[in-house]
Amino acid sequence: MNRQSRFVISVMSFGYAFLYVPLVLVVVYSFNDSRIATVWGGFSTRWYGELLQNDQILDAALLSLMIAVTSATAATILGTMGGLVLARFGRFKGRSLFAGMISSPMVMPEVITGLSLLLLFVSLQQLTGWPDQRGFSTIAIAHTTFSMAYVAVIVQSRLIAMDESLEEAAMDLGGRPLRVVFDITLPLIAPAMIAGWLLSFTLSLDDLVIASFVSGPGSTTLPMVIFSKVKLGVSPDINALATIIIVTVSIGVAIAWMVGRRVARPLN
């Protein structure tokens, strides 16, 4: 092994360790018997039992999951439509403005996004009476707003790299444009849509700043609960919760990878 190969392996090992060692430590300390999260007191699963009895965390986790699934699904649908327009409709009047409006949530500071959405919901409440209170619907709309930008970019990149000859051949054989989209285009970009959904789900589940602006009483998300607990000191049940999330997300990513690989596999 030459010096260059050793250097590459060393850098790669350091990068993976930097990313995953903290996650491993969280999993290990979730089985800590001590009440102090950073002091090892022996192996125990007591904090998983404590977690299952903590209604505040369970309610917040359920709310966050429902919001994440809803916003990720809506963002995938809207973002895919936006990506199709940008990649397949060519040059049209207002295209630059449309592309800028889609991508702007990715570069906009979360504080500004949260504040602007808060002002929007307050104005709508004064004008129309909706929403009567901020909660699930307002948070889901807010998360969809910035998540769809990532989906649109992923889908657009996939469409640009995709061979258009299959779509053209389908239309030459008499396929209508809408039928071609559902039968040819969407199956080919399914891996990109799955990736966009997973990214949107993660962004929604992880969001703290925007949710803090658009949430109301009785609609506290999981990141908000964890943040409030961190200010007073991390308790071991938070490590148990983090471990469950890590395992769940890992399983979801593995399933999505296998499905995407099967969809992307060329037909024999």
N, C-alpha and C positions, 0 to 999 in steps of 0.2 A: 504494500500500500504506500503510494507516494505521499509527499507532504501536502499537496493540494487536496487529495482525497480525505486525509485526516482532518484538514482544516474545515472542509465542507461538512463532514460528519460531526465535528465538534460544534460548529455553529448550529447545525440542524438539531443536535441533541439539546443544546442550550435553549433554543427556541421552543422546542416541545416541552422541556422542563419548566420554562417560564410560564407556559400556558396551562399546563396540566397538573403540576405539583400542587398549586393552591387548591385545585379541585379535589385532588386525592386527600389532602390534609383535612378538608371539610368533611369528606366521607369518613375518614378515620376518626375524627373527633366527634362525629355524630353518635359513635358508640362509646363515648366517654361517660364514666359513672359520676364524675365530679360535676358540681354545680357551676364551677368556673370553666368556661368554654375553652380556655387556652392551657389548662392544667390537666394532665392526664391522671385519672383516678381509678383506672381499671376498666375492663370491658363490660359494657352493659347496654341493653336495648331500652332502658327505662324512658329515655327521652322520646322515643317513638310513641310509647304509650301516653306520655304527657302531651305530645302533639295532638293525638287523636281526641284528647279531652279539652283542647283549647278551641273553644267556639269562635273566638275572634280571628284566629289564623285560618281556621277551616272555612269560615264564611268569606274571608278576604281572598283565599285561594280559589274558591269556587267562583266568585265574582270575576276574578282576573282571568280564569280559564274560559269562562263564558264570553267575556269581552274579547279575549284573544282569538277564539275560534270565529266569532262573528265578524270582527274587524278584518281578520286575515282572509276570510272567504270573500267579503265585500271588496277588499283591496285587490285580491287576485282577479276577480271579475272585471272591475273597473280598470285596473292596471293592464290586464291583457287587452282590453278594448283600446286603451291608449297606445299600447305598443303596436297593435295592428295598424292603427291609423298612421302612426309615425313611420312604420316600416313599409306599408303596402299602398298608401294613398298618394305617394309621390309629393310633388310640390303643389300646395294649395294656398289660397289667401289666408293669412294668419297662422301659417304653420310654425313660424319662429316663435310667435307669441304662445301658441299652444304648447310647444315643446318646453319653452321656458316656464310656463305655469305648472307643467307636470313635474319638472325636475327641481323647481324652487324649494319644495319642502325638505329636500335632502340637505340643502346648504343653509336653510333658515335656522337660526338658533332656537332651541326648544322653548326658551323663555318667551320669545317673541311669538312663536306659534301658539303656545298656551294662552298668552294674554289676548291675542287677536281672536282666538276661538271663544274665550270667555266673554269678550265684548260682543261677539256675534250672538251667542246664546242669550245674553242679557237683553240685547236689542230685540231679538225674536220674541222673547218672553213679554216684553213691553208692547210689542206690536200685535202679536197673534195669540199670546197666552201660552205658547209652547216654547220651550219645555216648562211644565209647571214646577219641576225641580230638577236639578242636575244630578245625574246618576249614570245608570248603565247606558242609556241611549246616547247621552252627550259624550261619554268617554269613548264608546265604540265609534261614533262619528269622527271624533278627533283622531283616534288611532288609524282609522281608515284613510283619513286625509293625508297623513304623511307616509303611511305604509304603501299606498298605491304607487307612489313615485318609484320606489325600489322595484316593485313588480314590473312597472312599465319599462324601466331600463333593462331589466333582465330579459323580458320577453322581446323587446326590440332588438337586443343584441343577438338573441337566438334566431329571430326572423331574418336579420340581415345576413347572418352566416348560413342560412338554409338555402338549399337549391330550389329555385322557383319553378323548375321544369316540371315537377310533379303536379303542382297546382295548375300550370298551363296545360299539361296533358289532360288533366281531369276536366278542365273547361272545354278543351278541344273535343272531348268525347261526349259533350252535352251537359256536363254538370253545371248547375247554377252556382253563382258566386257564394251564396249562403251555404249551399250543400257542400261545396268545396271546402269552405272554412271548417265546417263541423266534421267532415269525413277525412280531410287531408291535413289541413293546417293545424288544427288543435291537437290531434294525436302526435304530430311531429314536435310540437312545442310543449308537450305535456311535462317533460322533465324540467323545463324552465318555469312552468307554472307551479310545479310542486316545490321547486326551490324558492320561488317567490312567496308561496304560501307559508313555508317554514320560516323564511326570514321575517315575514310580516307577523307571524305568530310570536316569534322570539322578541321582536321589537315591542309589540304590544305588552307581552308579559313582563318585559323589563322596564317599561316606561314608568318614570316617577314624576318628572317635571310637568309634563303636559296634563297628566291625570290629576295632579294637585290643583291645577287651575280649573278644570272643567268638572270636577267631582263635587258632590254635595254631602250633607249629613246622611250617614247610613250607607254610603257607597265608597268605602275605603278599600282600595286595591291592596294586593299583597306587597308590592314594593313600598307602599306608603306605611303599612304596618311594620315591615322590617326596618325601614328607616327610622321610624319612631322608637323602635326597640334598641336600635344600634346606638342612638344618642344616650341611652341609659345603660348600655353595656349589652353585648351579645349574650344571649342565653343559649344553652345547649340544644333546646328544641328547635332553634333556628337552623342549626347545623343539620338536624334530622330532616327538616323541611327542605333544605337545600339539597340534601342527598336524594330525596325522593324526586325532586325536580330534575336533577342531573341524570338519574337513571331513566326517568320518563322521556326526557328529551333525547337521550342517547338511543333508546329503543325506537323512538319516532324517526330519528335521522337514519338509523340502520334500515328500517322498513322503507322509508322514502328512497334511500339509495338503491335498494333491491328492486323496488317498483320502477324507478327511473331507468335503471339498467335494463330491465326487461322491456320497457317501452322503447328505449333507444336501440335495442338489439335489432339489427337488420333482418328482414324476412328471408328465410331460406328458399 
